Amino acid sequence: MTFELLFRKPGQADRVVVSWQHHFDAQDGYSMAEPFEATATGAALDVDRGDQLVLRYTGQSASLPMAYVPNGDGARTKGRIPFVDLPR
């Protein structure tokens, strides 16, 4: 998977703030979350009201392009709902 944090400013093209990759091995069913946590440093941004940060994830496999599913079930599947923690 390729994960990207994008900066979206109205009227401008999306800008990649930071990007990273991670390989997930296939799991037996969808009953348990696959643990993954990453720390990445991106560029400082000049922000205005209406700007957005977008977490984009893209599959890289030619045979199974999108096998990754973000954990929206949280603790019920021993995981956490995906989030981005930003510095103050």
N, C-alpha and C positions, 0 to 999 in steps of 0.2 A: 504494500500500500504506500502511496505517496500522500502525505498530509501537508497541507499548506494553510497558513494563516494569511488571508488577503485583507488589504485595506481598500475599502470601497468608498470613494468620494463622488457625490452626484456630479454627473457631467464629465467624469474622467474615467480612464481605463483602470481596471483593478490592478493593484500593485502587490506583489508578493512580499510580505514582511519577513517570513521565515518558512522554511520547508524542510521536511525530513521524511525518511522512508523506514518502514518496518515490515518484516515478513511474519505472517501468521500461518501456523500449520493448521490444516483442517482438523476440526473437532468432531467428535461423535455426537451429532445432534446439536440442538440449540438450547440445551437445558442449563448450561453453565457459561459464564462470561470468561473470555480469554483475558487474563490480566495484562495490561500494558499501560505504562506511564512514561512520558518523555518530558524533558526540559530542553528548551531551545531559546536562544537569544536572538531577537530581531532588532531591526532599526527603530530608533525613536520616531514618533509620528507627530506631526502638527495636526491636531484634530479640530473640527468644527461641528456644531450641531448638525445632525443628519448624516454624518459619516458612519460607516459600519465596519465591523470586523467580521470576516466570514471564515469559518473553519471548513475547508474543502478536503475531501478524501477521494482518491481515485485508485481503482484497482489496476494492477500491472500485469496480470496473467493473461496470456493469449487464449488459453483454453477455458478459463473461468474468470471473466473480467471483473465480477463484482461479488466475491464470496464474503467480504467483510460487511458486517451489519453492526452499527453502533449500538451499544447496550442502553436501551431506553427503559429497561426493567430495573435497573439499579440493584439494590441489595437483594431483591427476590432471586436473582441469579448469581449472587455473590460477586457483584460488580458495582460499578459506579456509572452514573449517567455522564457522558462526555462533557467536559467543560474546559475552559481556558482561564487560567489564573494570571491576571495582569499586575505588573508592579504599579505602585501608586506614584 
